[in-house]
Amino acid sequence: MSKEYKAKVFKSGNSLALRLPKALGLVDGDEMVLREERGKYSFEPTLTKPRTIDLTGIYGSMPGLKALISDDRMMEPRDLDWDGKLLRRG
């Protein structure tokens, strides 16, 4: 069973906006897809991309830090203790 809410259209700058009830659980900044079909409107949240961290602002701020080469990524085999069970690697 669906719920029914009333919403009010109002002027916002040179556009019209639709004030949605807080009970819908939307937060400021949510992006929605709005569809119109034969005079009926529907909306749903957009598919969000996973957020990424932008490190471009700190590049070069640590002079001693250098990029890893493939040889630096190799690790020596070692014994691992997971949940009290010693696992032999290598």
C-alpha positions as CSV (number, residue, x, y, z in Angstrom):
1,M,0.0,0.0,0.0
2,S,1.4,3.4,-1.0
3,K,1.3,6.6,1.1
4,E,0.0,9.8,-0.2
5,Y,1.5,13.2,0.5
6,K,0.7,16.7,-0.5
7,A,3.4,19.0,-1.8
8,K,3.4,22.6,-2.8
9,V,4.9,24.2,-5.9
10,F,6.5,27.6,-5.4
11,K,8.7,30.1,-7.3
12,S,12.5,29.8,-6.7
13,G,14.4,32.4,-8.7
14,N,13.4,32.0,-12.3
15,S,12.3,28.4,-11.8
16,L,9.5,26.5,-10.0
17,A,10.3,24.2,-7.2
18,L,8.4,21.4,-5.4
19,R,8.5,21.4,-1.6
20,L,8.5,17.8,-0.5
21,P,7.5,16.5,3.0
22,K,10.3,15.7,5.4
23,A,8.6,12.4,6.1
24,L,9.9,11.1,2.7
25,G,13.4,10.9,4.3
26,L,15.2,13.0,1.6
27,V,18.1,15.1,2.6
28,D,19.4,18.4,1.2
29,G,21.5,17.7,-1.9
30,D,19.8,14.4,-2.9
31,E,19.6,14.2,-6.7
32,M,16.4,12.9,-8.3
33,V,15.2,11.8,-11.7
34,L,11.9,13.4,-12.6
35,R,9.7,11.8,-15.3
36,E,6.6,13.2,-17.0
37,E,4.2,10.9,-18.9
38,R,0.8,12.1,-20.1
39,G,0.6,14.8,-17.5
40,K,1.6,12.6,-14.6
41,Y,4.9,13.0,-12.8
42,S,7.1,10.5,-11.0
43,F,10.5,10.9,-9.3
44,E,13.1,8.6,-7.9
45,P,16.7,8.9,-6.6
46,T,19.4,8.9,-9.1
47,L,21.9,6.0,-9.1
48,T,24.9,7.3,-7.1
49,K,28.5,6.7,-8.0
50,P,30.8,5.5,-5.3
51,R,32.6,8.5,-3.8
52,T,36.3,8.8,-4.5
53,I,39.0,10.8,-2.7
54,D,40.6,13.6,-4.6
55,L,44.3,13.7,-3.7
56,T,45.4,16.2,-6.3
57,G,45.5,19.0,-3.7
58,I,48.2,17.2,-1.6
59,Y,50.3,15.9,-4.5
60,G,53.9,17.2,-4.0
61,S,53.3,18.4,-0.4
62,M,55.4,15.6,1.1
63,P,58.8,15.7,-0.6
64,G,60.1,12.5,0.9
65,L,57.1,10.5,-0.4
66,K,57.6,8.8,-3.7
67,A,55.5,6.5,-5.8
68,L,56.0,2.7,-5.4
69,I,57.6,0.7,-8.2
70,S,56.5,-2.9,-8.7
71,D,59.6,-4.2,-6.9
72,D,58.6,-2.2,-3.8
73,R,55.2,-3.9,-3.7
74,M,56.5,-7.4,-3.2
75,M,56.3,-8.7,0.4
76,E,58.3,-11.4,2.0
77,P,56.4,-14.5,3.0
78,R,55.5,-14.6,6.7
79,D,53.4,-16.7,9.1
80,L,49.9,-15.3,9.8
81,D,48.0,-15.9,13.0
82,W,44.2,-15.7,12.3
83,D,41.9,-16.6,15.1
84,G,44.6,-18.6,16.8
85,K,45.3,-20.7,13.8
86,L,48.8,-20.3,12.5
87,L,48.9,-20.2,8.7
88,R,52.1,-20.9,6.9
89,R,52.7,-18.7,3.8
90,G,55.2,-19.0,1.1
